[in-house]
Amino acid sequence: MNKSLESNLDSIDSKAIDSASKLESSFGDSVLNSTSDSTPKIVAIYGDVAYKLDENSLKIPKKYANPKYRMPFCHQAVFVKTSLLKKYKFDTSFKICADNDFFTKIYHLGYKFHKVEQIISLYDAYGVSSRPNLRFFYEELKIAQKYNKFYFLIFIPKYLFMVLKYAIKSLLPRKLSILIQKNYNAK
């Protein structure tokens, strides 16, 4: 998927650019073009993601990621300036986390993100991407350690806790798992 995005960036047509411009202007010029001499330009707008638990249940989990090590939003819920994607491109050596690498990199280059209090995307809470795996672990750790070589001390316990939560969730009957996730805003 990342290679597909990468190859399509160079051939974005004027209709797509016009649509993106209309979307950007719907959030207001003051957000996307807010610059001053001391603060860099906002280049990405993001919102919430509603996780679809089943046909009748949604939840909006709170994301508290530190943008120094991980993007503070779900990639389905962010709009970023095309010029920045063309300039910095996704590192396609990351098979799962190229988006995280891109947003972490631009954050460290001084670019800013702006959150809107709005649901932007729906996400399948039981899809393939919601399951922990070793490739994800390796890539997330590799990205974070570019900026802090001791990040593994924080990340490994977090990842092990995530694996434990997933294991418990997969052992529970689905209805009970959904009830717990809804009542405790758990992921």
C-alpha distance (Angstrom), angle and dihedral (degrees) to the residues before:
residue distance angle dihedral
M1 . . .
N2 3.81 . .
K3 3.82 92.1 .
S4 3.79 88.7 50.2
L5 3.80 91.5 53.1
E6 3.77 90.5 45.2
S7 3.81 94.5 52.8
N8 3.80 92.7 44.2
L9 3.80 94.3 53.3
D10 3.78 92.0 73.4
S11 3.79 92.8 51.7
I12 3.81 102.1 44.8
D13 3.77 107.0 144.1
S14 3.79 127.6 -136.3
K15 3.82 92.2 -104.8
A16 3.81 91.1 59.9
I17 3.79 91.2 45.4
D18 3.81 90.1 49.7
S19 3.83 90.5 50.8
A20 3.79 91.3 49.0
S21 3.80 90.6 48.5
K22 3.80 90.7 52.6
L23 3.81 89.7 49.5
E24 3.79 91.2 49.0
S25 3.80 92.1 49.2
S26 3.80 91.0 49.9
F27 3.81 87.4 66.9
G28 3.76 90.6 50.8
D29 3.75 133.6 -102.3
S30 3.78 90.5 -104.9
V31 3.83 91.3 67.3
L32 3.80 102.4 45.3
N33 3.77 96.4 34.0
S34 3.78 99.6 38.8
T35 3.74 105.5 133.4
S36 3.71 136.2 151.2
D37 3.75 132.9 171.7
S38 3.81 91.8 -95.4
T39 3.83 102.6 39.6
P40 3.80 127.4 55.3
K41 3.76 122.8 -124.5
I42 3.80 121.3 -82.8
V43 3.80 105.4 -113.0
A44 3.80 103.0 172.5
I45 3.77 134.3 46.4
Y46 3.78 118.9 -163.1
G47 3.76 138.4 177.8
D48 3.76 141.2 178.8
V49 3.76 129.0 -58.6
A50 3.78 121.4 -139.9
Y51 3.79 109.3 -144.0
K52 3.78 111.5 -142.6
L53 3.80 107.5 -137.9
D54 3.81 95.7 174.7
E55 3.81 138.3 -32.2
N56 3.82 92.3 -64.5
S57 3.79 104.8 28.8
L58 3.78 133.2 77.0
K59 3.78 131.5 167.3
I60 3.78 133.6 -172.1
P61 3.79 108.3 -147.5
K62 3.75 120.6 -157.5
K63 3.80 113.0 -112.8
Y64 3.77 115.6 -150.7
A65 3.79 102.9 172.0
N66 3.77 118.1 149.4
P67 3.83 106.2 -123.3
K68 3.81 88.8 -143.4
Y69 3.82 87.6 74.1
R70 3.81 107.5 12.9
M71 3.78 137.2 17.5
P72 3.82 109.7 -96.5
F73 3.80 93.5 -137.1
C74 3.76 142.1 49.9
H75 3.82 111.7 -94.6
Q76 3.82 91.4 -125.5
A77 3.79 89.9 62.4
V78 3.80 102.4 52.5
F79 3.78 133.6 88.9
V80 3.77 116.1 -161.7
K81 3.76 131.2 -176.8
T82 3.80 111.0 -91.9
S83 3.80 91.4 -137.9
L84 3.81 89.7 62.1
L85 3.81 92.3 49.6
K86 3.79 89.1 51.2
K87 3.79 92.9 46.8
Y88 3.83 100.2 47.2
K89 3.83 101.8 20.6
F90 3.78 126.4 -167.7
D91 3.78 117.0 -73.4
T92 3.79 98.5 -123.7
S93 3.79 92.4 -163.6
F94 3.80 82.6 83.2
K95 3.80 104.5 77.6
I96 3.82 96.0 -173.5
C97 3.80 108.1 13.8
A98 3.83 105.2 42.0
D99 3.80 89.0 117.6
N100 3.79 91.6 53.9
D101 3.80 91.1 48.0
F102 3.82 90.8 51.0
F103 3.82 95.8 49.1
T104 3.80 93.8 42.4
K105 3.81 89.5 50.2
I106 3.80 95.0 50.4
Y107 3.82 90.4 45.9
H108 3.80 89.1 56.4
L109 3.79 89.4 48.5
G110 3.81 88.0 61.2
Y111 3.80 101.9 -100.9
K112 3.80 117.9 142.0
F113 3.81 134.5 -136.2
H114 3.80 126.1 -148.7
K115 3.81 124.1 -151.3
V116 3.79 121.7 -145.9
E117 3.79 118.0 -162.3
Q118 3.76 94.9 -123.4
I119 3.80 137.7 103.6
I120 3.80 106.3 -108.2
S121 3.79 102.0 170.7
L122 3.81 146.0 18.7
Y123 3.81 117.8 -133.3
D124 3.80 129.6 -165.9
A125 3.80 104.1 -122.5
Y126 3.80 90.3 -159.7
G127 3.80 98.6 46.0
V128 3.79 127.6 117.8
S129 3.82 92.9 -94.1
S130 3.79 92.1 57.4
R131 3.81 93.1 65.6
P132 3.79 120.5 90.0
N133 3.79 115.6 -121.6
L134 3.79 138.8 170.1
R135 3.81 95.3 -108.3
F136 3.82 90.0 56.3
F137 3.81 90.1 47.7
Y138 3.81 92.6 50.1
E139 3.80 95.1 46.5
E140 3.81 95.9 44.9
L141 3.78 91.1 49.4
K142 3.82 92.6 46.3
I143 3.83 91.2 52.4
A144 3.81 95.1 47.2
Q145 3.78 93.3 45.9
K146 3.79 90.5 59.0
Y147 3.81 85.2 72.0
N148 3.83 101.8 30.0
K149 3.80 120.7 19.8
F150 3.81 90.9 -160.8
Y151 3.81 94.7 54.0
F152 3.80 90.0 107.0
L153 3.83 87.6 74.8
I154 3.81 88.7 64.8
F155 3.78 99.6 31.9
I156 3.81 102.1 50.4
P157 3.84 95.1 58.5
K158 3.84 90.1 44.7
Y159 3.78 91.5 50.7
L160 3.82 93.3 46.6
F161 3.82 89.3 51.0
M162 3.82 89.6 50.2
V163 3.82 90.8 51.2
L164 3.81 90.1 49.1
K165 3.83 91.4 50.5
Y166 3.78 90.8 48.7
A167 3.82 91.9 48.9
I168 3.80 91.9 50.7
K169 3.81 91.4 45.3
S170 3.80 91.4 51.5
L171 3.82 92.0 50.6
L172 3.81 94.4 51.8
P173 3.78 122.7 83.0
R174 3.81 106.9 -94.4
K175 3.82 94.4 -117.5
L176 3.81 91.2 53.9
S177 3.81 91.3 46.0
I178 3.82 90.8 51.9
L179 3.82 91.8 47.0
I180 3.81 90.9 52.9
Q181 3.80 92.4 46.4
K182 3.82 92.3 49.7
N183 3.80 95.8 46.1
Y184 3.79 96.9 44.0
N185 3.80 99.7 31.4
A186 3.79 86.3 -122.8
K187 3.76 122.7 164.6
